[in-house]
């Protein structure tokens, strides 16, 4: 699978010095704005499809201990996989973040990677997964990173 990440940015700082420059300015502005057409989306070419890549970070420290690998596997099988039966990737990492209390929390983390269409049904499914994890494992937060990508197989 080939992924391209959106990184196009457009910055416009036009300078107008005289009324005669208005028509030139208008033409340049039109060209500049048309070049920003893909700022909120991607141009994936003829062999690519637009999609969204999600990286979701699930911390494992809880008020009563840690999320065990067995509990994580059960959560993945019961909650995540039914929503994304076409496939997903998971790996472990070491993470840290600042809690609402201001304390630095260092903990083992599971990272879930999903690539899916950008639609309300899928977005709700991911929100439900995050809510379920927070409730089941008494989590203050679950980090979700969403990036527009192009995919091709």
C-alpha positions as CSV (number, residue, x, y, z in Angstrom):
1,X,0.0,0.0,0.0
2,X,1.3,3.5,-0.9
3,X,0.4,6.4,1.3
4,X,1.0,10.1,0.6
5,X,0.4,12.6,3.4
6,X,-1.2,16.0,2.7
7,X,1.2,18.8,3.4
8,X,0.4,21.5,0.9
9,X,0.1,24.9,2.5
10,X,-0.6,28.2,0.8
11,X,0.4,31.6,2.2
12,X,-0.8,34.7,0.5
13,X,0.6,38.2,1.3
14,X,-0.4,40.4,-1.6
15,X,0.9,44.0,-1.9
16,X,-1.1,46.5,-3.8
17,X,0.6,49.8,-4.6
18,X,-1.7,51.5,-7.1
19,X,-5.1,51.3,-8.8
20,X,-3.5,50.2,-12.0
21,X,-2.2,47.1,-10.2
22,X,-5.8,46.0,-9.3
23,X,-6.3,44.0,-12.5
24,X,-2.9,42.3,-12.2
25,X,-3.5,41.7,-8.5
26,X,-6.9,40.1,-9.4
27,X,-5.4,37.8,-11.9
28,X,-2.6,36.8,-9.6
29,X,-5.0,36.3,-6.7
30,X,-7.2,34.0,-8.9
31,X,-4.2,31.9,-9.8
32,X,-3.0,31.7,-6.2
33,X,-6.4,30.7,-4.9
34,X,-6.9,28.0,-7.6
35,X,-3.5,26.6,-6.5
36,X,-4.9,26.2,-3.0
37,X,-7.8,24.1,-4.2
38,X,-6.3,20.9,-2.6
39,X,-5.5,22.5,0.8
40,X,-8.4,20.8,2.5
41,X,-8.2,17.7,0.3
42,X,-5.9,15.7,-1.7
43,X,-5.3,15.1,-5.4
44,X,-4.5,11.4,-5.4
45,X,-3.8,10.9,-9.1
46,X,-5.4,8.3,-11.3
47,X,-4.4,5.2,-9.2
48,X,-5.1,6.6,-5.7
49,X,-8.1,7.0,-3.5
50,X,-8.7,9.6,-0.8
51,X,-8.9,8.2,2.7
52,X,-8.2,9.0,6.3
53,X,-5.4,7.5,8.5
54,X,-6.1,7.4,12.2
55,X,-3.5,6.8,14.8
56,X,-5.2,6.2,18.2
57,X,-3.0,6.1,21.3
58,X,-4.4,4.0,24.2
59,X,-2.5,4.4,27.5
60,X,-2.5,1.4,29.8
61,X,-2.2,2.9,33.3
62,X,-5.4,2.8,35.2
63,X,-6.4,3.9,38.7
64,X,-6.3,0.2,39.8
65,X,-3.2,-0.9,37.9
66,X,-2.6,-1.5,34.2
67,X,-4.5,-2.8,31.2
68,X,-3.1,-6.3,30.7
69,X,-2.3,-7.7,27.3
70,X,-5.2,-10.1,27.8
71,X,-7.6,-7.3,28.6
72,X,-6.3,-5.3,25.5
73,X,-6.7,-8.3,23.2
74,X,-10.3,-8.8,24.5
75,X,-11.1,-5.1,23.9
76,X,-9.6,-5.3,20.4
77,X,-11.6,-8.4,19.6
78,X,-14.9,-7.2,21.1
79,X,-14.9,-3.5,20.3
80,X,-12.4,-2.6,17.6
81,X,-12.3,-5.5,15.1
82,X,-16.1,-5.7,14.7
83,X,-16.0,-2.0,13.6
84,X,-13.0,-2.5,11.2
85,X,-13.1,-6.1,10.0
86,X,-11.3,-5.2,6.7
87,X,-8.1,-4.7,8.7
88,X,-6.1,-2.6,11.2
89,X,-2.6,-2.5,12.7
90,X,-1.6,-2.3,16.3
91,X,1.8,-2.0,18.0
92,X,3.1,-1.2,21.5
93,X,5.0,1.9,22.4
94,X,6.3,3.8,25.5
95,X,4.4,7.1,25.9
96,X,4.2,10.1,28.2
97,X,1.7,12.9,28.5
98,X,0.7,15.6,31.0
99,X,-2.5,14.7,32.9
100,X,-5.1,17.4,33.7
101,X,-3.7,17.4,37.3
102,X,-0.3,18.6,35.8
103,X,1.5,15.3,36.6
104,X,3.7,13.7,33.9
105,X,2.3,10.2,33.1
106,X,4.7,7.7,31.6
107,X,3.1,4.5,30.5
108,X,3.1,1.6,28.0
109,X,0.8,2.5,25.1
110,X,-1.0,0.6,22.3
111,X,-1.1,2.5,19.0
112,X,-4.0,1.6,16.7
113,X,-3.6,2.5,13.0
114,X,-6.7,2.6,10.8
115,X,-7.1,3.7,7.2
116,X,-10.7,4.3,6.2
117,X,-13.1,6.5,4.1
118,X,-13.9,9.9,5.6
119,X,-17.6,9.5,6.5
120,X,-19.8,10.2,9.5
121,X,-20.5,6.5,10.1
122,X,-16.8,5.6,10.4
123,X,-16.1,8.7,12.5
124,X,-18.9,7.7,15.0
125,X,-17.5,4.2,15.1
126,X,-14.1,5.6,16.1
127,X,-15.6,7.9,18.7
128,X,-17.5,4.9,20.2
129,X,-14.2,2.9,20.4
130,X,-12.6,5.8,22.3
131,X,-15.5,6.2,24.6
132,X,-15.6,2.5,25.3
133,X,-11.9,2.4,26.1
134,X,-12.1,5.4,28.5
135,X,-15.1,3.9,30.3
136,X,-13.8,0.3,30.4
137,X,-10.3,1.2,31.6
138,X,-11.0,4.4,33.5
139,X,-8.9,6.6,31.2
140,X,-8.8,10.4,31.4
141,X,-7.9,10.7,27.7
142,X,-7.3,8.7,24.5
143,X,-5.3,10.6,21.8
144,X,-6.7,10.5,18.2
145,X,-4.6,11.8,15.3
146,X,-6.4,12.1,11.9
147,X,-4.5,12.7,8.6
148,X,-5.9,12.8,5.1
149,X,-4.0,10.3,2.8
150,X,-4.0,8.8,-0.6
151,X,-4.1,5.0,-0.8
152,X,-3.4,2.6,-3.7
153,X,-3.0,-1.2,-3.8
